[in-house]
């Protein structure tokens, strides 16, 4: 399995376990695993944690956009965390840093979800 997941405080955290997400078969497998977790979860907040990931193919960006759309359909709030500086640069170049809410690490993403605002 290329992901691990756990739910706590109404937040589902899905962590990628491979340091490289490169070939198409692996990419498809990991995408299906994430979608299956989203499908069976009742949590309304999801963190995709990329902490161990050092390299990923550009095709993964398209899969992330698809996952983002699926989260919108399910009315689930999505945050990405633990993205390496090199991969973060690709997000900036492709302007996907504007689409995704990206946190430094899982703990920061969790804190942001748990923070209550004036109307929250």
PDB file as gemmi writes it, atoms N, CA and C in Angstrom:
CRYST1    1.000    1.000    1.000  90.00  90.00  90.00 P 1                      
ATOM      1  N   UNK A   1       0.848  -1.188   0.000  1.00  0.00           N  
ATOM      2  CA  UNK A   1       0.000   0.000   0.000  1.00  0.00           C  
ATOM      3  C   UNK A   1       0.888   1.243   0.000  1.00  0.00           C  
ATOM      4  N   UNK A   2       0.558   2.224  -0.802  1.00  0.00           N  
ATOM      5  CA  UNK A   2       1.394   3.416  -0.909  1.00  0.00           C  
ATOM      6  C   UNK A   2       0.877   4.599  -0.100  1.00  0.00           C  
ATOM      7  N   UNK A   3      -0.176   4.366   0.700  1.00  0.00           N  
ATOM      8  CA  UNK A   3      -0.650   5.411   1.600  1.00  0.00           C  
ATOM      9  C   UNK A   3      -0.999   4.800   2.943  1.00  0.00           C  
ATOM     10  N   UNK A   4      -1.000   5.653   3.961  1.00  0.00           N  
ATOM     11  CA  UNK A   4      -1.509   5.280   5.278  1.00  0.00           C  
ATOM     12  C   UNK A   4      -2.506   6.359   5.644  1.00  0.00           C  
ATOM     13  N   UNK A   5      -3.518   5.991   6.403  1.00  0.00           N  
ATOM     14  CA  UNK A   5      -4.482   7.017   6.799  1.00  0.00           C  
ATOM     15  C   UNK A   5      -4.950   6.789   8.229  1.00  0.00           C  
ATOM     16  N   UNK A   6      -5.347   7.888   8.849  1.00  0.00           N  
ATOM     17  CA  UNK A   6      -5.947   7.818  10.171  1.00  0.00           C  
ATOM     18  C   UNK A   6      -6.840   9.038  10.355  1.00  0.00           C  
ATOM     19  N   UNK A   7      -7.861   8.859  11.164  1.00  0.00           N  
ATOM     20  CA  UNK A   7      -8.800   9.951  11.436  1.00  0.00           C  
ATOM     21  C   UNK A   7      -8.717  10.311  12.907  1.00  0.00           C  
ATOM     22  N   UNK A   8      -8.709  11.618  13.172  1.00  0.00           N  
ATOM     23  CA  UNK A   8      -8.682  12.106  14.545  1.00  0.00           C  
ATOM     24  C   UNK A   8      -9.263  13.515  14.554  1.00  0.00           C  
ATOM     25  N   UNK A   9     -10.111  13.810  15.518  1.00  0.00           N  
ATOM     26  CA  UNK A   9     -10.716  15.139  15.674  1.00  0.00           C  
ATOM     27  C   UNK A   9     -11.481  15.591  14.427  1.00  0.00           C  
ATOM     28  N   UNK A  10     -12.094  14.639  13.715  1.00  0.00           N  
ATOM     29  CA  UNK A  10     -12.858  14.994  12.521  1.00  0.00           C  
ATOM     30  C   UNK A  10     -12.004  15.298  11.308  1.00  0.00           C  
ATOM     31  N   UNK A  11     -10.713  14.952  11.376  1.00  0.00           N  
ATOM     32  CA  UNK A  11      -9.793  15.207  10.265  1.00  0.00           C  
ATOM     33  C   UNK A  11      -9.211  13.878   9.798  1.00  0.00           C  
ATOM     34  N   UNK A  12      -9.333  13.613   8.506  1.00  0.00           N  
ATOM     35  CA  UNK A  12      -8.727  12.421   7.911  1.00  0.00           C  
ATOM     36  C   UNK A  12      -7.365  12.823   7.361  1.00  0.00           C  
ATOM     37  N   UNK A  13      -6.317  12.162   7.828  1.00  0.00           N  
ATOM     38  CA  UNK A  13      -4.973  12.411   7.306  1.00  0.00           C  
ATOM     39  C   UNK A  13      -4.577  11.225   6.444  1.00  0.00           C  
ATOM     40  N   UNK A  14      -4.213  11.523   5.219  1.00  0.00           N  
ATOM     41  CA  UNK A  14      -3.737  10.496   4.288  1.00  0.00           C  
ATOM     42  C   UNK A  14      -2.279  10.827   3.990  1.00  0.00           C  
ATOM     43  N   UNK A  15      -1.380   9.914   4.394  1.00  0.00           N  
ATOM     44  CA  UNK A  15       0.039  10.158   4.161  1.00  0.00           C  
ATOM     45  C   UNK A  15       0.556   9.222   3.084  1.00  0.00           C  
ATOM     46  N   UNK A  16       1.277   9.810   2.145  1.00  0.00           N  
ATOM     47  CA  UNK A  16       1.939   9.023   1.109  1.00  0.00           C  
ATOM     48  C   UNK A  16       3.156   8.382   1.748  1.00  0.00           C  
ATOM     49  N   UNK A  17       3.413   7.105   1.448  1.00  0.00           N  
ATOM     50  CA  UNK A  17       4.508   6.390   2.102  1.00  0.00           C  
ATOM     51  C   UNK A  17       5.719   6.207   1.195  1.00  0.00           C  
ATOM     52  N   UNK A  18       5.563   6.404  -0.105  1.00  0.00           N  
ATOM     53  CA  UNK A  18       6.681   6.249  -1.034  1.00  0.00           C  
ATOM     54  C   UNK A  18       7.437   7.566  -1.172  1.00  0.00           C  
ATOM     55  N   UNK A  19       8.761   7.481  -1.341  1.00  0.00           N  
ATOM     56  CA  UNK A  19       9.540   8.710  -1.522  1.00  0.00           C  
ATOM     57  C   UNK A  19       9.489   9.177  -2.976  1.00  0.00           C  
ATOM     58  N   UNK A  20       9.094   8.274  -3.872  1.00  0.00           N  
ATOM     59  CA  UNK A  20       9.016   8.614  -5.293  1.00  0.00           C  
ATOM     60  C   UNK A  20       7.678   8.138  -5.860  1.00  0.00           C  
ATOM     61  N   UNK A  21       6.955   9.039  -6.492  1.00  0.00           N  
ATOM     62  CA  UNK A  21       5.704   8.675  -7.168  1.00  0.00           C  
ATOM     63  C   UNK A  21       5.933   9.036  -8.629  1.00  0.00           C  
ATOM     64  N   UNK A  22       6.413   8.054  -9.391  1.00  0.00           N  
ATOM     65  CA  UNK A  22       6.864   8.378 -10.742  1.00  0.00           C  
ATOM     66  C   UNK A  22       6.159   7.623 -11.861  1.00  0.00           C  
ATOM     67  N   UNK A  23       6.124   6.292 -11.776  1.00  0.00           N  
ATOM     68  CA  UNK A  23       5.575   5.569 -12.926  1.00  0.00           C  
ATOM     69  C   UNK A  23       4.049   5.594 -12.932  1.00  0.00           C  
ATOM     70  N   UNK A  24       3.503   5.442 -14.103  1.00  0.00           N  
ATOM     71  CA  UNK A  24       2.064   5.599 -14.327  1.00  0.00           C  
ATOM     72  C   UNK A  24       1.227   4.603 -13.530  1.00  0.00           C  
ATOM     73  N   UNK A  25       1.682   3.350 -13.427  1.00  0.00           N  
ATOM     74  CA  UNK A  25       0.932   2.333 -12.686  1.00  0.00           C  
ATOM     75  C   UNK A  25       0.872   2.700 -11.199  1.00  0.00           C  
ATOM     76  N   UNK A  26       1.989   3.137 -10.655  1.00  0.00           N  
ATOM     77  CA  UNK A  26       2.046   3.541  -9.247  1.00  0.00           C  
ATOM     78  C   UNK A  26       1.155   4.764  -9.019  1.00  0.00           C  
ATOM     79  N   UNK A  27       1.200   5.691  -9.951  1.00  0.00           N  
ATOM     80  CA  UNK A  27       0.395   6.913  -9.880  1.00  0.00           C  
ATOM     81  C   UNK A  27      -1.095   6.581  -9.848  1.00  0.00           C  
ATOM     82  N   UNK A  28      -1.509   5.677 -10.722  1.00  0.00           N  
ATOM     83  CA  UNK A  28      -2.909   5.265 -10.792  1.00  0.00           C  
ATOM     84  C   UNK A  28      -3.326   4.571  -9.498  1.00  0.00           C  
ATOM     85  N   UNK A  29      -2.443   3.703  -8.985  1.00  0.00           N  
ATOM     86  CA  UNK A  29      -2.735   2.956  -7.761  1.00  0.00           C  
ATOM     87  C   UNK A  29      -2.914   3.908  -6.577  1.00  0.00           C  
ATOM     88  N   UNK A  30      -1.999   4.845  -6.413  1.00  0.00           N  
ATOM     89  CA  UNK A  30      -2.071   5.758  -5.281  1.00  0.00           C  
ATOM     90  C   UNK A  30      -3.308   6.655  -5.386  1.00  0.00           C  
ATOM     91  N   UNK A  31      -3.658   7.071  -6.594  1.00  0.00           N  
ATOM     92  CA  UNK A  31      -4.851   7.896  -6.796  1.00  0.00           C  
ATOM     93  C   UNK A  31      -6.102   7.127  -6.405  1.00  0.00           C  
ATOM     94  N   UNK A  32      -6.197   5.872  -6.827  1.00  0.00           N  
ATOM     95  CA  UNK A  32      -7.360   5.045  -6.483  1.00  0.00           C  
ATOM     96  C   UNK A  32      -7.448   4.821  -4.975  1.00  0.00           C  
ATOM     97  N   UNK A  33      -6.284   4.636  -4.319  1.00  0.00           N  
ATOM     98  CA  UNK A  33      -6.272   4.444  -2.869  1.00  0.00           C  
ATOM     99  C   UNK A  33      -6.790   5.699  -2.155  1.00  0.00           C  
ATOM    100  N   UNK A  34      -6.350   6.875  -2.606  1.00  0.00           N  
ATOM    101  CA  UNK A  34      -6.800   8.133  -1.990  1.00  0.00           C  
ATOM    102  C   UNK A  34      -8.296   8.309  -2.203  1.00  0.00           C  
ATOM    103  N   UNK A  35      -8.762   8.087  -3.430  1.00  0.00           N  
ATOM    104  CA  UNK A  35     -10.193   8.236  -3.718  1.00  0.00           C  
ATOM    105  C   UNK A  35     -11.029   7.254  -2.903  1.00  0.00           C  
ATOM    106  N   UNK A  36     -10.521   6.027  -2.715  1.00  0.00           N  
ATOM    107  CA  UNK A  36     -11.240   5.028  -1.908  1.00  0.00           C  
ATOM    108  C   UNK A  36     -11.336   5.498  -0.449  1.00  0.00           C  
ATOM    109  N   UNK A  37     -10.268   6.084   0.072  1.00  0.00           N  
ATOM    110  CA  UNK A  37     -10.296   6.608   1.444  1.00  0.00           C  
ATOM    111  C   UNK A  37     -11.309   7.742   1.571  1.00  0.00           C  
ATOM    112  N   UNK A  38     -11.329   8.640   0.584  1.00  0.00           N  
ATOM    113  CA  UNK A  38     -12.281   9.749   0.598  1.00  0.00           C  
ATOM    114  C   UNK A  38     -13.711   9.233   0.544  1.00  0.00           C  
ATOM    115  N   UNK A  39     -13.917   8.203  -0.272  1.00  0.00           N  
ATOM    116  CA  UNK A  39     -15.242   7.645  -0.482  1.00  0.00           C  
ATOM    117  C   UNK A  39     -15.815   7.023   0.792  1.00  0.00           C  
ATOM    118  N   UNK A  40     -14.956   6.345   1.570  1.00  0.00           N  
ATOM    119  CA  UNK A  40     -15.477   5.651   2.744  1.00  0.00           C  
ATOM    120  C   UNK A  40     -15.399   6.486   4.026  1.00  0.00           C  
ATOM    121  N   UNK A  41     -14.787   7.660   3.948  1.00  0.00           N  
ATOM    122  CA  UNK A  41     -14.626   8.499   5.134  1.00  0.00           C  
ATOM    123  C   UNK A  41     -15.854   9.376   5.369  1.00  0.00           C  
ATOM    124  N   UNK A  42     -16.098   9.683   6.643  1.00  0.00           N  
ATOM    125  CA  UNK A  42     -17.180  10.615   6.979  1.00  0.00           C  
ATOM    126  C   UNK A  42     -16.612  11.969   7.402  1.00  0.00           C  
ATOM    127  N   UNK A  43     -15.288  12.076   7.485  1.00  0.00           N  
ATOM    128  CA  UNK A  43     -14.658  13.341   7.890  1.00  0.00           C  
ATOM    129  C   UNK A  43     -14.860  14.402   6.811  1.00  0.00           C  
ATOM    130  N   UNK A  44     -15.018  15.642   7.260  1.00  0.00           N  
ATOM    131  CA  UNK A  44     -15.228  16.754   6.331  1.00  0.00           C  
ATOM    132  C   UNK A  44     -13.957  17.549   6.093  1.00  0.00           C  
ATOM    133  N   UNK A  45     -12.858  17.128   6.722  1.00  0.00           N  
ATOM    134  CA  UNK A  45     -11.566  17.796   6.557  1.00  0.00           C  
ATOM    135  C   UNK A  45     -10.531  16.722   6.253  1.00  0.00           C  
ATOM    136  N   UNK A  46      -9.719  16.983   5.218  1.00  0.00           N  
ATOM    137  CA  UNK A  46      -8.731  15.994   4.788  1.00  0.00           C  
ATOM    138  C   UNK A  46      -7.373  16.667   4.608  1.00  0.00           C  
ATOM    139  N   UNK A  47      -6.346  16.002   5.120  1.00  0.00           N  
ATOM    140  CA  UNK A  47      -4.969  16.441   4.902  1.00  0.00           C  
ATOM    141  C   UNK A  47      -4.284  15.373   4.059  1.00  0.00           C  
ATOM    142  N   UNK A  48      -3.716  15.787   2.932  1.00  0.00           N  
ATOM    143  CA  UNK A  48      -2.860  14.899   2.143  1.00  0.00           C  
ATOM    144  C   UNK A  48      -1.433  15.255   2.528  1.00  0.00           C  
ATOM    145  N   UNK A  49      -0.754  14.348   3.211  1.00  0.00           N  
ATOM    146  CA  UNK A  49       0.585  14.614   3.733  1.00  0.00           C  
ATOM    147  C   UNK A  49       1.642  13.991   2.822  1.00  0.00           C  
ATOM    148  N   UNK A  50       2.488  14.847   2.251  1.00  0.00           N  
ATOM    149  CA  UNK A  50       3.529  14.423   1.313  1.00  0.00           C  
ATOM    150  C   UNK A  50       4.901  14.351   1.971  1.00  0.00           C  
ATOM    151  N   UNK A  51       4.959  14.305   3.308  1.00  0.00           N  
ATOM    152  CA  UNK A  51       6.223  14.374   4.041  1.00  0.00           C  
ATOM    153  C   UNK A  51       7.333  13.485   3.458  1.00  0.00           C  
ATOM    154  N   UNK A  52       7.091  12.189   3.219  1.00  0.00           N  
ATOM    155  CA  UNK A  52       8.196  11.349   2.724  1.00  0.00           C  
ATOM    156  C   UNK A  52       8.480  11.500   1.222  1.00  0.00           C  
ATOM    157  N   UNK A  53       7.626  12.209   0.489  1.00  0.00           N  
ATOM    158  CA  UNK A  53       7.754  12.266  -0.971  1.00  0.00           C  
ATOM    159  C   UNK A  53       8.835  13.271  -1.384  1.00  0.00           C  
ATOM    160  N   UNK A  54       9.831  12.779  -2.114  1.00  0.00           N  
ATOM    161  CA  UNK A  54      10.905  13.644  -2.610  1.00  0.00           C  
ATOM    162  C   UNK A  54      10.740  13.947  -4.095  1.00  0.00           C  
ATOM    163  N   UNK A  55      10.191  12.989  -4.824  1.00  0.00           N  
ATOM    164  CA  UNK A  55       9.985  13.151  -6.265  1.00  0.00           C  
ATOM    165  C   UNK A  55       8.591  12.666  -6.638  1.00  0.00           C  
ATOM    166  N   UNK A  56       7.932  13.399  -7.540  1.00  0.00           N  
ATOM    167  CA  UNK A  56       6.685  12.890  -8.112  1.00  0.00           C  
ATOM    168  C   UNK A  56       6.573  13.398  -9.537  1.00  0.00           C  
ATOM    169  N   UNK A  57       5.950  12.606 -10.381  1.00  0.00           N  
ATOM    170  CA  UNK A  57       5.831  12.983 -11.784  1.00  0.00           C  
ATOM    171  C   UNK A  57       4.830  14.126 -11.933  1.00  0.00           C  
ATOM    172  N   UNK A  58       4.946  14.838 -13.023  1.00  0.00           N  
ATOM    173  CA  UNK A  58       4.031  15.954 -13.268  1.00  0.00           C  
ATOM    174  C   UNK A  58       2.604  15.452 -13.453  1.00  0.00           C  
ATOM    175  N   UNK A  59       2.441  14.189 -13.834  1.00  0.00           N  
ATOM    176  CA  UNK A  59       1.101  13.607 -13.962  1.00  0.00           C  
ATOM    177  C   UNK A  59       0.370  13.604 -12.626  1.00  0.00           C  
ATOM    178  N   UNK A  60       1.127  13.555 -11.533  1.00  0.00           N  
ATOM    179  CA  UNK A  60       0.525  13.561 -10.207  1.00  0.00           C  
ATOM    180  C   UNK A  60      -0.222  14.870  -9.961  1.00  0.00           C  
ATOM    181  N   UNK A  61       0.240  15.954 -10.551  1.00  0.00           N  
ATOM    182  CA  UNK A  61      -0.436  17.244 -10.392  1.00  0.00           C  
ATOM    183  C   UNK A  61      -1.864  17.165 -10.931  1.00  0.00           C  
ATOM    184  N   UNK A  62      -2.006  16.535 -12.095  1.00  0.00           N  
ATOM    185  CA  UNK A  62      -3.339  16.351 -12.675  1.00  0.00           C  
ATOM    186  C   UNK A  62      -4.221  15.500 -11.778  1.00  0.00           C  
ATOM    187  N   UNK A  63      -3.634  14.457 -11.190  1.00  0.00           N  
ATOM    188  CA  UNK A  63      -4.390  13.588 -10.273  1.00  0.00           C  
ATOM    189  C   UNK A  63      -4.810  14.374  -9.027  1.00  0.00           C  
ATOM    190  N   UNK A  64      -3.946  15.259  -8.551  1.00  0.00           N  
ATOM    191  CA  UNK A  64      -4.291  16.068  -7.379  1.00  0.00           C  
ATOM    192  C   UNK A  64      -5.435  17.027  -7.682  1.00  0.00           C  
ATOM    193  N   UNK A  65      -5.450  17.571  -8.893  1.00  0.00           N  
ATOM    194  CA  UNK A  65      -6.560  18.447  -9.293  1.00  0.00           C  
ATOM    195  C   UNK A  65      -7.861  17.642  -9.302  1.00  0.00           C  
ATOM    196  N   UNK A  66      -7.789  16.409  -9.802  1.00  0.00           N  
ATOM    197  CA  UNK A  66      -8.964  15.533  -9.817  1.00  0.00           C  
ATOM    198  C   UNK A  66      -9.429  15.230  -8.376  1.00  0.00           C  
ATOM    199  N   UNK A  67      -8.493  14.969  -7.479  1.00  0.00           N  
ATOM    200  CA  UNK A  67      -8.822  14.706  -6.069  1.00  0.00           C  
ATOM    201  C   UNK A  67      -9.442  15.961  -5.450  1.00  0.00           C  
ATOM    202  N   UNK A  68      -8.912  17.119  -5.796  1.00  0.00           N  
ATOM    203  CA  UNK A  68      -9.456  18.391  -5.304  1.00  0.00           C  
ATOM    204  C   UNK A  68     -10.918  18.549  -5.737  1.00  0.00           C  
ATOM    205  N   UNK A  69     -11.201  18.238  -7.003  1.00  0.00           N  
ATOM    206  CA  UNK A  69     -12.587  18.330  -7.506  1.00  0.00           C  
ATOM    207  C   UNK A  69     -13.498  17.360  -6.763  1.00  0.00           C  
ATOM    208  N   UNK A  70     -13.000  16.159  -6.510  1.00  0.00           N  
ATOM    209  CA  UNK A  70     -13.785  15.148  -5.786  1.00  0.00           C  
ATOM    210  C   UNK A  70     -14.084  15.648  -4.368  1.00  0.00           C  
ATOM    211  N   UNK A  71     -13.118  16.281  -3.731  1.00  0.00           N  
ATOM    212  CA  UNK A  71     -13.336  16.835  -2.390  1.00  0.00           C  
ATOM    213  C   UNK A  71     -14.412  17.914  -2.436  1.00  0.00           C  
ATOM    214  N   UNK A  72     -14.393  18.740  -3.461  1.00  0.00           N  
ATOM    215  CA  UNK A  72     -15.425  19.779  -3.611  1.00  0.00           C  
ATOM    216  C   UNK A  72     -16.800  19.130  -3.743  1.00  0.00           C  
ATOM    217  N   UNK A  73     -16.896  18.049  -4.543  1.00  0.00           N  
ATOM    218  CA  UNK A  73     -18.168  17.326  -4.707  1.00  0.00           C  
ATOM    219  C   UNK A  73     -18.685  16.810  -3.372  1.00  0.00           C  
ATOM    220  N   UNK A  74     -17.773  16.290  -2.543  1.00  0.00           N  
ATOM    221  CA  UNK A  74     -18.140  15.729  -1.246  1.00  0.00           C  
ATOM    222  C   UNK A  74     -18.249  16.807  -0.171  1.00  0.00           C  
ATOM    223  N   UNK A  75     -18.006  18.077  -0.556  1.00  0.00           N  
ATOM    224  CA  UNK A  75     -17.994  19.206   0.392  1.00  0.00           C  
ATOM    225  C   UNK A  75     -16.984  18.969   1.520  1.00  0.00           C  
ATOM    226  N   UNK A  76     -15.816  18.496   1.113  1.00  0.00           N  
ATOM    227  CA  UNK A  76     -14.724  18.210   2.033  1.00  0.00           C  
ATOM    228  C   UNK A  76     -13.645  19.279   1.852  1.00  0.00           C  
ATOM    229  N   UNK A  77     -13.134  19.795   2.970  1.00  0.00           N  
ATOM    230  CA  UNK A  77     -12.045  20.775   2.914  1.00  0.00           C  
ATOM    231  C   UNK A  77     -10.728  20.014   2.830  1.00  0.00           C  
ATOM    232  N   UNK A  78      -9.869  20.427   1.903  1.00  0.00           N  
ATOM    233  CA  UNK A  78      -8.613  19.723   1.636  1.00  0.00           C  
ATOM    234  C   UNK A  78      -7.427  20.629   1.893  1.00  0.00           C  
ATOM    235  N   UNK A  79      -6.430  20.091   2.572  1.00  0.00           N  
ATOM    236  CA  UNK A  79      -5.147  20.775   2.741  1.00  0.00           C  
ATOM    237  C   UNK A  79      -4.043  19.799   2.352  1.00  0.00           C  
ATOM    238  N   UNK A  80      -2.988  20.328   1.753  1.00  0.00           N  
ATOM    239  CA  UNK A  80      -1.802  19.536   1.457  1.00  0.00           C  
ATOM    240  C   UNK A  80      -0.741  19.930   2.470  1.00  0.00           C  
ATOM    241  N   UNK A  81       0.101  18.975   2.863  1.00  0.00           N  
ATOM    242  CA  UNK A  81       1.167  19.298   3.816  1.00  0.00           C  
ATOM    243  C   UNK A  81       2.430  18.520   3.478  1.00  0.00           C  
ATOM    244  N   UNK A  82       3.547  19.013   4.044  1.00  0.00           N  
ATOM    245  CA  UNK A  82       4.816  18.303   3.925  1.00  0.00           C  
ATOM    246  C   UNK A  82       5.389  18.249   2.527  1.00  0.00           C  
ATOM    247  N   UNK A  83       5.076  19.231   1.705  1.00  0.00           N  
ATOM    248  CA  UNK A  83       5.581  19.225   0.326  1.00  0.00           C  
ATOM    249  C   UNK A  83       7.009  19.747   0.312  1.00  0.00           C  
ATOM    250  N   UNK A  84       7.919  18.980  -0.299  1.00  0.00           N  
ATOM    251  CA  UNK A  84       9.333  19.370  -0.345  1.00  0.00           C  
ATOM    252  C   UNK A  84       9.497  20.678  -1.131  1.00  0.00           C  
ATOM    253  N   UNK A  85      10.560  21.429  -0.854  1.00  0.00           N  
ATOM    254  CA  UNK A  85      10.781  22.699  -1.557  1.00  0.00           C  
ATOM    255  C   UNK A  85      10.812  22.552  -3.081  1.00  0.00           C  
ATOM    256  N   UNK A  86      11.418  21.471  -3.584  1.00  0.00           N  
ATOM    257  CA  UNK A  86      11.493  21.268  -5.043  1.00  0.00           C  
ATOM    258  C   UNK A  86      10.100  21.069  -5.640  1.00  0.00           C  
ATOM    259  N   UNK A  87       9.289  20.255  -4.997  1.00  0.00           N  
ATOM    260  CA  UNK A  87       7.928  20.009  -5.491  1.00  0.00           C  
ATOM    261  C   UNK A  87       7.082  21.269  -5.313  1.00  0.00           C  
ATOM    262  N   UNK A  88       7.305  21.986  -4.236  1.00  0.00           N  
ATOM    263  CA  UNK A  88       6.572  23.235  -3.983  1.00  0.00           C  
ATOM    264  C   UNK A  88       6.823  24.234  -5.110  1.00  0.00           C  
ATOM    265  N   UNK A  89       8.048  24.250  -5.618  1.00  0.00           N  
ATOM    266  CA  UNK A  89       8.402  25.140  -6.728  1.00  0.00           C  
ATOM    267  C   UNK A  89       7.576  24.806  -7.972  1.00  0.00           C  
ATOM    268  N   UNK A  90       7.354  23.519  -8.220  1.00  0.00           N  
ATOM    269  CA  UNK A  90       6.531  23.092  -9.359  1.00  0.00           C  
ATOM    270  C   UNK A  90       5.094  23.588  -9.164  1.00  0.00           C  
ATOM    271  N   UNK A  91       4.600  23.532  -7.932  1.00  0.00           N  
ATOM    272  CA  UNK A  91       3.256  24.043  -7.631  1.00  0.00           C  
ATOM    273  C   UNK A  91       3.181  25.541  -7.954  1.00  0.00           C  
ATOM    274  N   UNK A  92       4.243  26.279  -7.604  1.00  0.00           N  
ATOM    275  CA  UNK A  92       4.255  27.716  -7.876  1.00  0.00           C  
ATOM    276  C   UNK A  92       4.283  28.001  -9.374  1.00  0.00           C  
ATOM    277  N   UNK A  93       5.152  27.304 -10.086  1.00  0.00           N  
ATOM    278  CA  UNK A  93       5.289  27.511 -11.533  1.00  0.00           C  
ATOM    279  C   UNK A  93       3.975  27.221 -12.245  1.00  0.00           C  
ATOM    280  N   UNK A  94       3.300  26.143 -11.827  1.00  0.00           N  
ATOM    281  CA  UNK A  94       2.041  25.751 -12.460  1.00  0.00           C  
ATOM    282  C   UNK A  94       0.838  26.489 -11.854  1.00  0.00           C  
ATOM    283  N   UNK A  95       1.102  27.365 -10.894  1.00  0.00           N  
ATOM    284  CA  UNK A  95       0.093  28.178 -10.213  1.00  0.00           C  
ATOM    285  C   UNK A  95      -0.901  27.337  -9.400  1.00  0.00           C  
ATOM    286  N   UNK A  96      -0.550  26.095  -9.145  1.00  0.00           N  
ATOM    287  CA  UNK A  96      -1.418  25.242  -8.340  1.00  0.00           C  
ATOM    288  C   UNK A  96      -1.343  25.612  -6.859  1.00  0.00           C  
ATOM    289  N   UNK A  97      -0.339  26.423  -6.495  1.00  0.00           N  
ATOM    290  CA  UNK A  97      -0.270  26.889  -5.111  1.00  0.00           C  
ATOM    291  C   UNK A  97      -1.430  27.837  -4.803  1.00  0.00           C  
ATOM    292  N   UNK A  98      -2.080  28.351  -5.856  1.00  0.00           N  
ATOM    293  CA  UNK A  98      -3.268  29.199  -5.682  1.00  0.00           C  
ATOM    294  C   UNK A  98      -4.524  28.352  -5.485  1.00  0.00           C  
ATOM    295  N   UNK A  99      -4.538  27.145  -6.075  1.00  0.00           N  
ATOM    296  CA  UNK A  99      -5.695  26.252  -5.979  1.00  0.00           C  
ATOM    297  C   UNK A  99      -5.714  25.510  -4.645  1.00  0.00           C  
ATOM    298  N   UNK A 100      -4.537  25.048  -4.227  1.00  0.00           N  
ATOM    299  CA  UNK A 100      -4.452  24.218  -3.031  1.00  0.00           C  
ATOM    300  C   UNK A 100      -4.054  25.032  -1.811  1.00  0.00           C  
ATOM    301  N   UNK A 101      -4.610  24.640  -0.676  1.00  0.00           N  
ATOM    302  CA  UNK A 101      -4.210  25.196   0.605  1.00  0.00           C  
ATOM    303  C   UNK A 101      -3.048  24.327   1.088  1.00  0.00           C  
ATOM    304  N   UNK A 102      -1.845  24.899   1.112  1.00  0.00           N  
ATOM    305  CA  UNK A 102      -0.651  24.116   1.427  1.00  0.00           C  
ATOM    306  C   UNK A 102      -0.073  24.563   2.770  1.00  0.00           C  
ATOM    307  N   UNK A 103       0.094  23.603   3.663  1.00  0.00           N  
ATOM    308  CA  UNK A 103       0.670  23.868   4.981  1.00  0.00           C  
ATOM    309  C   UNK A 103       2.090  23.302   5.032  1.00  0.00           C  
ATOM    310  N   UNK A 104       2.898  23.856   5.933  1.00  0.00           N  
ATOM    311  CA  UNK A 104       4.293  23.436   6.068  1.00  0.00           C  
ATOM    312  C   UNK A 104       4.396  21.947   6.423  1.00  0.00           C  
ATOM    313  N   UNK A 105       3.578  21.518   7.376  1.00  0.00           N  
ATOM    314  CA  UNK A 105       3.599  20.116   7.796  1.00  0.00           C  
ATOM    315  C   UNK A 105       2.207  19.715   8.296  1.00  0.00           C  
ATOM    316  N   UNK A 106       2.071  18.452   8.641  1.00  0.00           N  
ATOM    317  CA  UNK A 106       0.752  17.940   9.038  1.00  0.00           C  
ATOM    318  C   UNK A 106       0.241  18.640  10.300  1.00  0.00           C  
ATOM    319  N   UNK A 107       1.130  18.891  11.254  1.00  0.00           N  
ATOM    320  CA  UNK A 107       0.717  19.547  12.506  1.00  0.00           C  
ATOM    321  C   UNK A 107       0.165  20.952  12.236  1.00  0.00           C  
ATOM    322  N   UNK A 108       0.799  21.679  11.327  1.00  0.00           N  
ATOM    323  CA  UNK A 108       0.336  23.027  10.972  1.00  0.00           C  
ATOM    324  C   UNK A 108      -1.025  22.966  10.284  1.00  0.00           C  
ATOM    325  N   UNK A 109      -1.199  22.004   9.392  1.00  0.00           N  
ATOM    326  CA  UNK A 109      -2.478  21.834   8.689  1.00  0.00           C  
ATOM    327  C   UNK A 109      -3.576  21.489   9.693  1.00  0.00           C  
ATOM    328  N   UNK A 110      -3.264  20.605  10.619  1.00  0.00           N  
ATOM    329  CA  UNK A 110      -4.228  20.187  11.647  1.00  0.00           C  
ATOM    330  C   UNK A 110      -4.635  21.385  12.511  1.00  0.00           C  
ATOM    331  N   UNK A 111      -3.649  22.185  12.938  1.00  0.00           N  
ATOM    332  CA  UNK A 111      -3.934  23.370  13.758  1.00  0.00           C  
ATOM    333  C   UNK A 111      -4.845  24.329  13.006  1.00  0.00           C  
ATOM    334  N   UNK A 112      -4.564  24.531  11.721  1.00  0.00           N  
ATOM    335  CA  UNK A 112      -5.382  25.451  10.910  1.00  0.00           C  
ATOM    336  C   UNK A 112      -6.824  24.945  10.831  1.00  0.00           C  
ATOM    337  N   UNK A 113      -7.009  23.640  10.693  1.00  0.00           N  
ATOM    338  CA  UNK A 113      -8.363  23.075  10.653  1.00  0.00           C  
ATOM    339  C   UNK A 113      -9.073  23.232  11.998  1.00  0.00           C  
ATOM    340  N   UNK A 114      -8.328  23.077  13.081  1.00  0.00           N  
ATOM    341  CA  UNK A 114      -8.950  23.095  14.407  1.00  0.00           C  
ATOM    342  C   UNK A 114      -9.181  24.503  14.943  1.00  0.00           C  
ATOM    343  N   UNK A 115      -8.524  25.490  14.334  1.00  0.00           N  
ATOM    344  CA  UNK A 115      -8.671  26.865  14.795  1.00  0.00           C  
ATOM    345  C   UNK A 115     -10.108  27.338  14.569  1.00  0.00           C  
ATOM    346  N   UNK A 116     -10.681  27.909  15.581  1.00  0.00           N  
ATOM    347  CA  UNK A 116     -12.045  28.435  15.483  1.00  0.00           C  
ATOM    348  C   UNK A 116     -11.969  29.935  15.280  1.00  0.00           C  
ATOM    349  N   UNK A 117     -12.621  30.417  14.255  1.00  0.00           N  
ATOM    350  CA  UNK A 117     -12.661  31.847  14.001  1.00  0.00           C  
ATOM    351  C   UNK A 117     -13.827  32.496  14.720  1.00  0.00           C  
ATOM    352  N   UNK A 118     -14.044  33.740  14.442  1.00  0.00           N  
ATOM    353  CA  UNK A 118     -15.115  34.505  15.058  1.00  0.00           C  
ATOM    354  C   UNK A 118     -16.481  33.876  14.780  1.00  0.00           C  
ATOM    355  N   UNK A 119     -16.628  33.327  13.577  1.00  0.00           N  
ATOM    356  CA  UNK A 119     -17.921  32.742  13.193  1.00  0.00           C  
ATOM    357  C   UNK A 119     -17.863  31.217  13.124  1.00  0.00           C  
ATOM    358  N   UNK A 120     -16.742  30.591  13.524  1.00  0.00           N  
ATOM    359  CA  UNK A 120     -16.565  29.155  13.388  1.00  0.00           C  
ATOM    360  C   UNK A 120     -16.954  28.428  14.593  1.00  0.00           C  
TER     361      UNK A 120                                                      
END                                                                             
